[in-house]
């Protein structure tokens, strides 16, 4: 029955105009999203073996419908991916109630101790320092890379400060994260998978050691608070503690890095909007939401049907996967007026970049603090920001960002 249903669906639906390996799609997926959206809100993708939701309503339903869950299955062979599987088996992102409810409550209680607001002045000071260093190197004429000089440094430093990672160890974090997140892409190589497992193994071992040290010498950092939760009646396990820390780094800093890069590029490609933002700094909060809507740092989020679910006129049968295409949803003309227009003053902005429902990003407040500090410092500490060469985009589709962004900064 399932095979017959799939064959009928594929026959009736137009071919999905989306090749995740096509450099043109990686460079700019939004025209392909628009073509697909005009055909049907949900379509079967034969090569990927799942349904794709192209509209805001259907993507939102995918994220919120409790019959669609994050059902983790260990990557095989299990002995080859022991650490990668461990950090996903215990991740809140891969859990459903009641396990998800319990773990989110514990993590939220740690965040509720004021960690985000505690860090705000420190984050703002770091952002100013990084921009000043870039301005000094650029001198109004020499191109400098905004990604390596600021966008990549700030969120990693913030997560490290949040967790209480010693300064000497902080250069380890981004290479680990970069290697692990490449496992979420399609068409990855055996070498990529081996690199991700090595990084996961090293990261897990490091955090076990850090947790042991914080148990003996607790501080005001998040790891110390998570350790105290582990030792309380709620019983946060060590694997859950380790996984939570890794998820905070991987999800937290990847999103912020890529919103910083994508958002800056959008401003430079729309100088009228950059000038508007310079003239009215009160627009900064709405501008940051527009950065996340206009060029989403995460393009695809999968869920699995635990029972038959109707979405967008099709039936996702139990065991089948369906993915919300967040970038497509955030450009849906049914929700956003002139969706392909970049507007830093857009106020009616119901983007779903941070997800929706019970899996709404727990780190969203921290990400907004980082982005406000980053763009606030960039506006405050420069008089001019211009492209200093051609930006280079990362070759991955799911996590959308830049590899380099050369800029010339003047003051």
C-alpha positions in Angstrom: 0.0 0.0 0.0 2.8 2.4 0.9 4.6 1.8 -2.4 1.3 2.2 -4.4 0.6 5.5 -2.6 4.1 6.8 -3.3 4.0 5.8 -7.0 0.7 7.6 -7.4 1.9 10.7 -5.6 5.1 10.9 -7.7 3.0 10.4 -10.9 0.5 13.1 -10.0 3.0 15.7 -8.7 5.3 17.7 -10.9 9.0 16.9 -10.6 10.5 18.8 -7.7 12.8 21.5 -9.3 15.3 21.2 -6.5 18.7 19.6 -6.9 20.7 20.1 -3.6 23.9 19.5 -5.4 23.4 22.1 -8.1 25.8 25.0 -7.5 23.1 27.4 -8.8 20.7 26.2 -6.1 23.3 26.3 -3.4 24.1 29.9 -4.5 20.5 31.0 -4.6 17.8 28.5 -3.8 14.9 31.0 -3.7 13.9 30.9 -7.4 13.7 27.1 -7.3 11.6 27.4 -4.1 9.2 29.8 -5.8 8.8 27.5 -8.8 8.1 24.5 -6.6 5.7 26.4 -4.4 3.7 27.3 -7.5 3.2 23.6 -8.3 2.1 22.3 -4.9 2.7 23.1 -1.2 4.1 19.6 -0.5 5.9 17.4 -3.0 7.7 14.1 -3.0 11.4 14.1 -3.7 12.4 10.8 -5.1 16.2 11.1 -4.7 15.9 12.2 -1.1 13.1 9.8 -0.3 11.0 12.2 1.6 8.3 14.9 1.3 9.2 18.6 1.1 7.0 21.4 2.4 7.5 24.6 0.4 4.9 26.9 2.0 4.8 28.7 5.3 1.5 27.1 6.4 2.7 23.5 5.6 6.2 24.1 7.0 4.7 25.5 10.2 2.4 22.4 10.4 5.4 20.1 10.0 7.1 21.8 12.9 4.1 21.8 15.2 2.1 18.7 14.5 2.7 16.3 17.3 2.2 13.3 15.0 5.4 14.3 13.3 8.4 13.7 15.5 12.1 13.8 15.7 12.7 10.0 15.7 16.5 9.4 16.0 17.9 6.1 14.6 21.5 5.5 15.3 23.7 5.9 12.2 25.1 2.5 11.1 27.4 0.9 11.5 27.0 1.7 15.2 30.6 0.9 16.1 31.8 3.4 13.5 29.7 6.3 14.8 29.6 5.6 18.5 30.2 9.2 19.6 28.1 10.9 16.9 25.2 8.6 17.8 25.7 9.3 21.5 25.3 13.0 21.1 22.2 12.7 19.0 20.5 9.9 21.0 20.7 12.2 24.1 19.9 15.5 22.3 16.8 17.5 23.2 16.5 18.2 19.4 16.0 14.5 18.7 13.6 13.8 21.6 9.8 13.9 21.9 7.6 14.0 25.1 7.9 12.9 27.8 11.7 12.7 27.5 11.8 16.1 25.6 9.6 17.8 28.3 11.8 16.6 31.1 15.1 17.7 29.5 13.8 21.0 28.2 12.6 21.8 31.7 16.0 21.1 33.2 17.9 23.1 30.5 15.4 26.0 30.8 15.9 26.1 34.5 19.7 26.6 34.0 19.1 29.3 31.5 16.6 31.0 33.8 19.5 31.8 36.2 20.2 34.9 34.1 23.1 33.6 32.0 22.0 35.5 28.8 21.6 38.9 30.5 24.8 38.3 32.5 26.7 38.0 29.3 25.1 41.0 27.4 27.7 43.7 28.5 30.6 41.2 27.8 29.2 40.4 24.4 28.8 44.0 23.5 32.3 44.8 24.6 33.7 41.9 22.6 31.8 43.0 19.5 33.2 46.5 19.7 36.8 45.1 20.1 36.5 42.8 17.1 35.1 45.6 14.9 37.8 48.0 16.0 40.5 45.4 15.1 39.0 44.9 11.6 38.7 48.7 11.1 42.4 49.1 12.0 43.5 46.4 9.6 41.3 47.7 6.8 42.1 51.4 7.2 39.4 52.3 4.8 41.1 50.7 1.8 42.3 47.1 2.5 39.8 44.2 2.3 39.4 42.2 5.5 37.3 39.0 6.0 34.3 39.7 8.2 33.7 36.0 8.7 37.0 35.0 10.2 37.6 38.4 11.8 34.3 38.7 13.6 31.3 36.6 12.6 33.0 33.3 13.4 34.9 34.5 16.5 32.1 36.2 18.5 29.5 33.4 18.9 32.2 30.8 19.6 33.6 33.0 22.3 30.2 33.7 23.7 29.3 30.0 23.9 32.7 29.2 25.5 32.1 32.0 28.1 28.6 30.7 28.7 29.9 27.1 29.3 33.0 28.2 31.2 35.5 26.8 28.8 39.0 27.9 29.7 40.6 30.5 27.3 43.4 28.1 26.2 40.9 25.5 25.0 38.5 27.7 23.1 40.3 27.3 19.7 39.3 23.7 19.8 35.6 24.3 19.7 34.8 25.7 16.2 36.8 22.9 14.3 34.9 20.3 16.3 31.6 21.9 15.5 32.4 22.5 11.8 33.3 18.8 11.3 30.2 17.5 13.2 27.6 19.7 11.4 28.7 18.5 7.9 27.0 15.2 8.8 23.6 17.0 8.3 24.3 17.6 4.6 23.3 15.4 1.7 25.9 13.7 -0.5 28.6 13.7 2.1 31.7 11.6 1.7 33.1 8.8 3.8 36.0 11.1 4.7 33.5 13.7 5.9 31.8 11.1 8.1 35.0 9.9 9.6 36.0 13.5 10.4 32.7 14.1 12.1 33.0 11.0 14.3 36.6 12.0 15.3 35.4 15.4 16.2 32.4 14.0 18.2 34.7 11.6 20.1 37.1 14.4 21.0 34.4 16.8 22.0 32.6 14.3 24.2 35.8 13.3 26.0 36.7 17.0 26.5 33.3 17.8 28.0 33.3 14.8 30.3 36.6 16.2 31.7 35.2 19.7 32.0 32.1 18.4 33.9 34.3 16.4 36.3 36.4 19.5 37.0 33.2 21.7 37.6 31.9 19.1 40.0 35.0 19.7 42.1 35.3 23.4 41.5 31.9 24.8 40.5 31.6 28.4 39.1 28.8 30.6 37.7 28.9 29.1 34.3 26.3 26.9 32.6 28.3 23.7 32.9 28.5 24.1 36.6 24.7 24.6 36.8 24.1 21.6 34.5 26.3 19.5 36.7 24.3 20.6 39.8 21.2 19.5 37.9 22.7 16.1 37.2 23.3 15.6 40.8 19.8 16.7 41.9 16.6 14.6 42.0 15.8 15.3 38.3 18.8 13.3 37.3 20.3 15.0 34.3 22.6 12.2 33.1 26.2 12.9 32.1 25.4 12.0 28.4 22.6 14.5 28.4 24.9 17.1 29.9 27.6 16.5 27.3 25.1 16.5 24.5 23.4 19.7 25.6 26.7 21.5 25.6 27.6 20.2 22.2 24.2 21.2 20.8 24.5 24.7 22.2 27.8 25.2 20.4 26.8 23.5 17.1 23.3 24.9 16.7 24.0 28.2 18.5 27.2 29.4 16.9 26.4 28.0 13.4 23.1 30.0 13.2 24.7 33.2 14.5 27.7 33.0 12.3 25.6 32.5 9.2 23.0 35.2 10.1 25.9 37.6 10.6 27.4 36.8 7.2 24.2 36.5 5.2 22.8 39.6 6.9 25.8 41.7 6.2 25.9 40.6 2.6 22.3 41.5 2.2 22.9 45.0 3.6 25.9 45.5 1.2 23.8 44.3 -1.7 21.0 46.8 -0.7 22.9 50.0 0.2 19.6 51.9 0.6 18.7 49.6 3.5 22.1 50.0 5.0 21.8 53.8 4.9 18.3 53.5 6.4 19.6 51.4 9.3 22.5 53.8 9.9 20.0 56.7 10.0 17.6 55.0 12.3 19.3 52.7 14.8 15.8 51.9 16.3 15.3 49.6 13.3 18.0 47.2 14.5 15.7 44.7 16.2 13.4 44.5 13.1 16.5 44.4 10.8 17.9 41.3 12.6 14.5 39.5 12.2 14.7 40.4 8.5 18.2 39.0 8.2 16.9 35.7 9.5 13.9 35.7 7.2 15.5 36.9 4.0 18.4 34.4 3.9 17.8 31.7 6.5 20.9 30.1 8.1 19.1 26.7 8.3 17.2 25.6 5.2 15.8 22.2 6.0 14.4 20.5 9.1 13.3 16.8 8.9 10.5 15.1 10.9 9.1 11.6 10.8 5.4 10.6 10.9 4.5 8.4 13.9 1.1 7.9 12.3 -0.6 8.9 9.0 -0.7 12.7 8.7 -2.4 14.9 6.1 -0.2 17.9 5.2 -1.0 20.2 2.3 -3.4 17.8 0.6 -1.1 14.7 0.7 -0.8 11.9 3.3 2.5 11.4 5.0 2.3 7.8 5.9 3.6 6.4 9.2 7.4 6.0 9.0 7.8 8.4 6.1 9.8 11.6 6.5 8.8 15.2 5.6 11.0 18.2 5.7 10.1 21.8 6.3 12.0 24.0 3.9 12.5 27.0 6.2 14.0 29.3 3.5 11.0 28.6 1.2 8.5 29.2 4.0 10.2 32.5 4.9 9.7 33.7 1.3 6.0 32.6 1.0 4.0 35.5 -0.6 0.9 34.2 1.2 2.5 35.4 4.5 5.0 38.0 3.5 4.3 41.1 1.4 6.9 41.3 -1.4 8.8 38.4 0.1 11.8 38.8 -2.2 12.3 42.4 -1.0 14.8 43.0 1.7 13.2 45.4 4.2 15.0 46.2 7.5 11.8 47.9 8.7 9.6 44.9 8.1 7.4 44.6 11.2 4.9 41.8 10.2 7.6 39.2 10.2 6.4 35.7 11.2 9.6 33.9 10.1 10.1 30.4 11.4 13.9 30.5 11.3 14.1 29.5 15.0 11.5 26.7 14.4 8.1 26.4 16.0 6.3 24.3 18.6 8.1 22.4 21.3 11.3 22.4 19.4 11.5 26.2 19.1 15.2 27.1 19.6 16.0 27.4 23.3 19.0 29.6 22.5 17.0 32.2 20.5 17.4 34.9 23.2 21.1 34.4 23.2 21.3 34.5 19.4 19.4 37.8 19.4 21.8 39.3 22.0 24.8 38.3 19.8 23.3 39.6 16.6 22.3 42.9 18.2 25.8 43.3 19.5 27.4 42.4 16.2 25.4 44.7 14.0 25.3 47.4 16.6 29.1 47.5 16.8 29.4 47.4 13.1 27.2 50.4 12.7 28.6 52.3 15.7 32.3 51.8 15.0 32.4 52.4 11.2 31.4 55.2 8.9 31.5 53.0 5.8 31.2 49.3 5.0 31.7 48.2 1.4 32.3 44.9 -0.3 36.1 44.3 -0.8 35.8 41.5 -3.3 33.6 38.6 -4.2 32.1 36.7 -1.3 32.6 32.9 -1.3 29.6 30.8 -0.3 29.9 27.5 1.5 29.0 24.6 -0.8 26.4 23.1 1.5 22.7 23.5 1.2 21.2 22.6 4.6 23.3 25.0 6.6 23.5 28.1 4.5 26.3 30.5 4.9 29.4 32.1 3.6 33.0 30.9 3.7 34.5 34.4 3.2 33.1 37.9 3.1 35.7 40.5 2.2 34.8 44.0 3.3 36.5 47.4 3.4 35.7 49.3 6.6 36.3 53.0 7.2 36.0 55.3 10.2 
